[in-house]
Amino acid sequence: MSEHTEILSATAAAAGERWRPSLRFLAVWRRHFLVWRKLLWSAIIGNFGEPLFYLLALGYGLGRFVGELEGLPYLVFLASGTVCSSAMMAAAFEATFSAYTRLDYQQTWMAMLTAPLAVEDVVLGEVVWAATKASFAAVPILLVAALLGLTAGWGALWVVPLVLLTALCFAALAMCVTVVARSYDYFTYLITLLLTPMMLLSGVFFPLSELPAALQGVVWLLPLAHAVALIRPLMTGGELGHVLLHLAVLAGYTVVAFGLAVRLARRRLMS
């Protein structure tokens, strides 16, 4: 424990007492990318296959019974929701299970902190990498939806940066759990108590208007509903509303969660 403290103290002295945003986090991102590149095809199949099967099975199967929702064929309605939920789940999984392995079992974080990197650089690199990897999972679904004729025009290209913002948001939130976790079992709480209910209730599979008014108010406090509210109109050609509010919620969650994750990470590493 004292060795860890010495490393962090030396790192803090080298980086300065007050951390300033820089591009040093890209070294962390590059390290993870080079590792991921060796497992490229298995990663693509794992991240891309399951959401695509959900889209096709539910869209074509259940869609025959549902018909239309909000004036859209169910497959079209579901495609935009699947892009959002895939970004959320892929970012959260990378920022929990994979990041925790590097933090605890492999001690990769401590090794990186012997370089001229601050804790903030490592956490930011992890979050940005998780968001990048999640984009690799969600954007192909957007492409498949476009090839199937489920998108409306070139406006759907704006979905790409929104997917990245959504993934950043959930990667930062998941990182808050990772830096306090003492085993992989901790992530069950995140997935079971937060991510799965959010996916089921935030407009991915059915409109929010079908929920009781009180529950709608709770759901609008969560970030996934705001991601769906932005991405679905862009993919389907619908009317965008309250754009700045939705963006502010996603950005706000990201910034606050990142700051909290850094504080918790420093406390863990110093203990």
BELSULPE-V465420 format. One record per helix or strand of 3 or more residues. SS is the DSSP state (a for helix, b for strand). FROM is the first residue (numbers start at 1). TO is the last residue. If there is no record, write none. Layout:
SS_FROM_TO ; SS_FROM_TO
This chain:
a_2_15 ; a_25_37 ; a_40_66 ; a_74_105 ; a_108_113 ; a_119_147 ; a_154_178 ; a_186_201 ; a_208_210 ; a_213_219 ; a_223_236 ; a_243_270
